[in-house]
Amino acid sequence: MLSPLRSANVDTEKLARAAIKYGLLKYLRHNNRKLSHKYLTAERRYLMSK
């Protein structure tokens, strides 16, 4: 499901924000540890800002 969304959405940051907002991070593949860490850090920031 997310692959078509990612290819349609050029802006990775917007995709990451949407994934965090709707709880979709668990469905994303984390092949890169740095990227995974960035997603988790962003998720924590988002949850703390609520």
Phi, psi and omega per residue, in radians:
M1 nan -0.727 -3.056
L2 -1.350 -0.418 3.139
S3 -1.044 -0.824 3.081
P4 -1.088 -0.631 3.109
L5 -1.119 -0.751 -3.116
R6 -1.154 -0.733 -3.134
S7 -1.206 -0.521 3.112
A8 -1.369 -0.463 -3.082
N9 -1.851 1.895 -3.086
V10 -1.286 -0.503 -3.070
D11 -1.463 1.777 -3.100
T12 -1.109 -0.604 -3.140
E13 -1.127 -0.718 3.101
K14 -1.129 -0.693 3.099
L15 -1.088 -0.744 3.128
A16 -1.098 -0.741 3.123
R17 -1.102 -0.736 3.115
A18 -1.136 -0.720 3.129
A19 -1.096 -0.688 3.113
I20 -1.188 -0.828 -3.085
K21 -1.034 -0.697 -3.062
Y22 -1.782 0.177 3.059
G23 1.205 0.607 -3.090
L24 -1.693 0.029 -3.093
L25 -1.027 -0.585 -3.115
K26 -1.159 -0.297 3.140
Y27 -1.654 -0.157 3.135
L28 -1.474 2.544 3.067
R29 -1.443 2.309 3.140
H30 -1.952 1.396 3.141
N31 -1.434 -0.210 -3.071
N32 -2.136 2.105 -3.091
R33 -1.088 -0.682 3.138
K34 -1.118 -0.732 3.128
L35 -1.144 -0.755 3.110
S36 -1.039 -0.753 3.118
H37 -1.100 -0.715 3.128
K38 -1.105 -0.742 3.105
Y39 -1.061 -0.806 -3.111
L40 -1.145 -0.684 3.096
T41 -1.116 -0.772 3.123
A42 -1.120 -0.663 3.128
E43 -1.122 -0.754 3.115
R44 -1.069 -0.770 3.115
R45 -1.061 -0.751 -3.134
Y46 -1.091 -0.802 -3.113
L47 -1.164 -0.592 3.121
M48 -1.265 -0.462 -3.097
S49 -1.396 -0.189 -3.127
K50 -1.289 nan nan
